[in-house]
C-alpha cells in the first residue's frame, strides 16, 4: 500500500543449449525485469561477454520492418485498435508466409500508381499556372515560337511600355502589374531590353503549347478531374485493403515483436564458454513460482538463486495500490515514480486530489456535466494513460457533486437546502440580497486543510528519513522534520492565545502566567524555540525557508479563491442570461423579446460551457499543484525506475 | 435649526461611509490587478521556456506544467487580500 511492491533479485545460470526454453518461459511468465549486462565495471563478471542473438533474428526483423511499413502506409496504430478476437500463433505464422508478400505487393503497386498520378496532377496545375497570364491575349499558343528573325518576350512590367522600335506589343490592363508580350526583330534586342528594364520587366517562360490558352486550360482541368477521380479510386481500394487486413497486420506485428524480443534477449545476458548468466528482478511473492516454472521448462538443468538486495541497488519500482488508487498513479508518474525505499503516496493523492478538486469546483451542476463527459469519453479514449486520466476526472467529478451538495450550489444557483460548508454565494446584480459569502469561514477552512496536509507531509518525511538514513544524520533529519511541525503548531498556538478567529479555538481568555502571556502562548513559544533548534541542528541554512511556513499554509487559500472565482463567473452568467436578457422579456413577449430570449439562452450555454472548462483546468491544476509543490516537497523525492518485465501483454494473439 | 444641522451631519456621515466603501473597492481592485499583472508577467517567461522544453523533450511536461503554475500564487494572494478588504 504505502510502499512499492517488494522485489527479489534473481540470478539464473544455465548452459547455452537451455537459452531457448529459458527465454520462452521468462517471456511467457512476464515477470522478470532483466538487468542488462554491461561488459565493463561489473564485479565478479571478469571474462564474461554479451550473448549472441538466437538464430533467425535477422529474418524476423526484416518481416517486422515490412509489417510496420505497411502499417505506416495505412496509418494503422495498434494502440487505437480494439481487438475483436485472438489470432492463433500457428495460423498467423503460415498466413505471414503467404499473405504478407501479397499485401505488400498490392500496396506497393497502388501507392506507386498513386504517387505517379499525384505527379501528373502537380504537372497539370503547374501548366495551368503557366498558361493563365496568356489568357488575356487572344492568340494561339503556337504563334509564340518558331521564328528565325524575331524574338518573343513575355512578362510583367510596372507601367505601360512604349517600344519605339518596330515591334508588336500586347499590353494587358492592370493597375500595379501589367502583363505584356513583345515581338521584335532580333537585332533590336538591346534597345528593347533597355526600355523594358526601365519598366522593371520580369520575364515569364512562354509555355510550349498549341491551341488557344483558354482551351488548353480547360483541357488540363479536365485531365486534373480525371486524375483526381483515379486517385480517389485508389484511396478507396487502399481503405478496403486496410479494413480487411487491419487486425491481421497488428497481430503480425505483435507476434513478430515477441519473436524479436525473444531472439535478442541473449544480448542482455552475460555469457562465458558454454554458460550464460541472467540477472533480474521479480516481485517477491512470485519468485518461487518463477523458479519452479524455470526448473520445469529446462528439466532441472538450471541454477536459479535469490541474491540479497543491497541498499543502493537500482531496484525497479512497481506500484502496489488497491484498485481505486491505481488511476492516480498517472499523477505520480507525471511528477516522478517513487524510489524503492521511499513511501509511495499514491493512495493519499487518490483520496485528497478529488477532495481538493471538489472543494474548488463544488457545484452539483458542473459535477454532473463532468461526470457525463467522463462516462461518454471513456469509450473513445484509448490507451492506459487516457483511461487513467478519465478515471481520475470521474472521481473528481463525483467529489464535486458531493461538495456541491454541501455548498448547496447548482450552476451557481442556490439549492433548496441550506449550505453545510461556509457559504460561497455572492451578491451579484443590483437587487441581490443575502449574507454574501462567508469569506473568513472559507479562508480558515482552507488554512486548516493546509496545516493538516503540511503536517502530514512532515510526518511522512520523518518516516522516509528513518527508513533511508543512518546514524546521527537519521536522528537529525527526523528531528528537523519534527521541528518544522513544532514551528507550525507553535505559531498556531501563539495566534490562538492572542486573536479570536473563526473556526479556531479562542484561547485569548485564559489567565496570564508569565509576562502577560497565557499558558497557550508559553506553549507556543516553547514549541517555536525547540523547533528552531531542531531545524538548525540539521542545517542552519534552513532558516531562510522559515517564511515558507506562512506562504505554504496561505497557498491553500487557493482552494477558496479559485472556487469563488468559478462561483462568481457562474452567477454573472446567470445574471446576464436570466436576470438581464430572459426574464424581463417574459413579462411581455414581443418579436424583439424573442431575439433577446434566444441571446440569453446562448449566453447561458456558452458561459457555463466556458466555466466548466475553466473549472476542470482550475480545479485540476491547482489541486495538483498543492500536491506537487506544497505536499511533495516536504517528503517526496521520486526518481524510481519503472518495473518493466520481459514479455508482452498480448492483445491480438494467443498460443 | 437643530433638525437642519442633524440632517447635514447625517448626510456627511453617509457620504463618508459611502466613500469608505468606494476606497475599499478601489484598494481591492488595485490588489487584484497588480498581482494579476505580476503573475501574468512571471508566467509569460516561464510558459515560453516551458513550451520550448516540452518541444525538445516530452517527458518534462509534468515538471514544466508545475513550474508554470507556481506564480499563480501571487494572484491568489491578491485575491485573498481583495476578498478580505471587501468582506
Interface residues (C-beta under 8 A of the other chain):
Chain A: X333 X334 X335 X436 X437 X439 X440 X443 X551 X554 X555 X557 X558 X560 X561 X562 X564 X565 X621 X622 X624 X625 X628 X629
Chain B: X61 X62 X63 X65 X66 X69 X70 X72 X73 X76 X77 X79 X80 X83 X84 X87
